[in-house]
């Protein structure tokens, strides 16, 4: 009996030491800063109309978790799951559809779709999952040439483009509230940059409004739309979320915000309330680019 007690004590000490020396790759929190398990978050997400996964674009943990959430939500929602992403521009929707329908080869799609440089490691798994399981995948972002036009000429610069071009963006004119903290903070962060001007947050706004448009056009009641975007587009329930709620205030929207911290055992005060759930990742995590 004494030997058994000693053995049990030894096991407890080994386990305790293992936990003490553990180096977790991430920690999930509620917006109030309470640690939460993945399963509890997933249970909440499955009942939403629209879920935003706000990422740090070059963080591998976030991209891995995006795929995990996508797979798990598919197991729950099946064909009622719709995917969409900032990383694909609206004028490339035809290419995505042709690729999914096997009308064009993968090589042609990847050559022509203006893919992000981390596509193969970070976004291809999501797109290929949708293709394999016959899920709708929506290219939600405004073509970058039009966002660049707003950056240089303001929202008024869009007045002169063709009606055909306007099909790829939010209906004009968009509502723009420069007092929203996301846009105000953007100006503050850029104040010392040589080319900073008030059109930069407006370019962000036309992206947000456009993504909201294509999310709404491809969501119907009973569906769950899972959208991948940079955290700044949905943090603090602004950006895309703000535009969605202007159109439909009854939508049930949940957001995940990704943050990096030196210590992820507790959520830092400045990261509270960024989203319904906050994914905290060590700030020394390796990057995908």
N, C-alpha and C positions, 0 to 999 in steps of 0.2 A: 504493500500500500504506500509506504514511504517513497519507494522508487517511482511509483505512478505519479504521486504528487510532484516529485522533482521533475519528472518528464513533462507534466502539464505546465508547470511553472516555466520550464525552459522554452516550450512552444510559445507561451504567452509573451515571454521576453523577446523571442525572435520576431514574432509578429509585430509587437510594439516597436521594436527597433526598425523594422522594415517600413512601417508607416512613418516613423519619425524621419527617416532618411529619404522618404519618397520625394520625387521631383515631378509633380503633376504637370501635364502639358497644358491643361486649361482648367478653369473653374467657372461654373455657371452661377449667376445670381439673379434674383428678382430685381426690379427697379429700385426697391427699397434697400438693397444690399444684402439680402438674406440668401445664403447659399442654397441652391436648388439642384435636384437630381435631373439628369437628362430625361428620364421617363416621365417625370412630372411636367416638365416643359412640353414634351411631345403630346401629352394628354391635353394640355391647353391649346396647343397649336392646331390640333385636328378639328377643333370646333370653330375655327376662325373662317371668315370669308377670304381674307387676304393676309398672307404672312410675308413680312419683309425680313430677309436675312441680310443685315448690313455687315459687310466684310471690310477687312483691311486687305487691299487688293493683292499684296504679295505675301500674305501669311498662310503657310501650309496647313496649320491646324484648322483655321476657319474653312478652308476649301475642303478638307477632309470631312469636317462636321456638316458642311452643306450636303455632301453626297450621302452621308449617313441619315440626315433628316429627310432628304428626298426619298431614299429607299424605304424608310420607315413610314413616311406619310403615304407612299404608294401602296404599301401593304395594307394600310387602313382605308384609303380613299379610292384606290384603284383608278379607273378611268375618269373619276371626278377630280383628279389632280391635274392642274394646269401649271406649267412652268413658264417663267419669263425672266429676262435678264437685261440689265443695263449694258452689258458687254456686246450686245448685238443691236445693230442699228435698223430702224424700221424699214429702210429700203432694201435690206437683205432678207426680209421675210420670205420672199419668193425663193431665194436660194436655199433657205432652211427647208421650206416645204418640198422643193424639188429633190433635195438630198434625202429627206425622210421618205419620199415616195419612190426612191431609187431611179428617178429620172436623170440624175446627174451623179457622177462619181464623187467619192469623198475627196479626191485630189482636186477636182474642179471647185468643189465647195470651199475647200480650205485656201485655194489660191485666190478666189474672188471675193471672199466675205469680209475683208478688212478685219481680220481677227486680232485680238490683243496678243502681245508677245508671250504671255504666259498661258495661252489658250490650251496647248497640248497637255500641260500638267494640271491646270486648274479648272478649266471650263469644258474641255472636251469630254471628260467623264460624265458631266451632267447632261450634255447634249446627246451623247451616245446612249445614256440611260433612257432618255425620253424617246429616242429613235427605236431602241430595242423594245420598249414597252408600249409603243404607239401612243405616246402622250403628246399633247399639243405643246409646242415650245414657241413662245412669242418673243420676237425682237422688239423691244419696247423703246429704245433710245432714239433720240433725234439724230439724223445723219450729222456727222461731226462738222461738215462744211457749213451747215446752217447755224450750229452753235458758235462756230468761229466767226460767222457773219455778225451775230449778236454781240460777240465780244468786241468787235471793232466798230460797229455802227449802232448798237443798241437794238432794242426790240423793233424799232421803226425800220431797221434794215430789212426786215422780213416782208415789208409791205410791197416791195417791188418784185418779189420772186413769183414764179408762175403758179397757177392753180394746181398744176400737177405736183409741184414741189411741196405745196402746202398739205398734201395728203399724208406726208410723212411726219407730221408734227401735230401738236395740240391745236385746236381751232383758235384762230386769231381774231381779235387781240386777246392775249391771255391776261388774267388778273395778276398783278405783281404787287406784293406787299414788301417793300424794302425795310420795313420795321421788324420783320420776323428775325429772331435772333440768329438763325442760321446764315442768312444773307448779310446781316450786320457784322457778324463775327468774321465772315469771309473777307469783308472789306478791311476789318481791323487787322487780320493776319497778313494782308497784302500791302498795308500802308507804306512800308519801306521799300517795296518792289518798284523798279523804274517804270514798268508799264501798267501798273495797277490803275484801274478806273472803275467807275460805277457800273459799267457794262458787264463786268466779270460776274457779279452775282445774278445779273439778268440772264446771262448765258446759262448759269446753273438753273435758274428758274424755268427756262424754256425746256431744259432737259427734264426737270421734275414734272412739269405740266404734261409733256409728251409721254413720259412713262405712265403717268396717271391715265392719260387717254387710252393707251393701248391695253393697259390692265383692265380698265372698265369695259372696253369693247370686247374683251375676251373672257370676262367673268360673267357667270350667270348663277342665280341662286341654287344652292346645293353643291356648287363647285368650291374647291379650295385653290386659290391662286398663290403659288409660292414664287416670290420674286427675289432674285439675287442682285444686289447693288452695293456700291460703296456705302459705308455707314453714314456718311455725311448726308446722303440723299434721304435718309429716313430717321436720323437721330432726332431726339427731342420731339418726336411725333410731328415733325415739320417736313419740308421738302415734298416728296411725292405724297406722303400721307396727308398733308395739308390740302393739296389739290384734289385728292380723292374725296375728302370729307366736304369740300365745297360742292361737289357734284352729288354726293350721296352720304349724308351724315349718319345714316343708319347702318353703314358697313361695320362689320366686326373685324377690326384690324389688329393684328399683333405684330410686334417688331422685336427683332434681335439686333443688338448693337455689339460690335466687336471693339474691344479696347486692349491696349497693351500696358502692363504694369510690371514693375520690378518684383513686387511681391503680390501673388494672386490669392493669398489666403483670406484677404478681406478686400472688398471693393472700395477703391479710393473715393473720397467725397465728391470730387469733380466728375466722377463717372456715374454717380447716382442718377436715376430717372432718364437716362439716355434712351432706354427702350423698355419694353415690358420684361425682356430678359437681356442680361448683359453677359457676353462671353469674354472673360478675362484670360489673357494669354501672356506668358512671360515675355518681357520686352527684349530678351536676348534670343528669342526663337529665330531659327534660320529662316531665310526669305526665299521665295521662288524666283525673284529677280531683284 
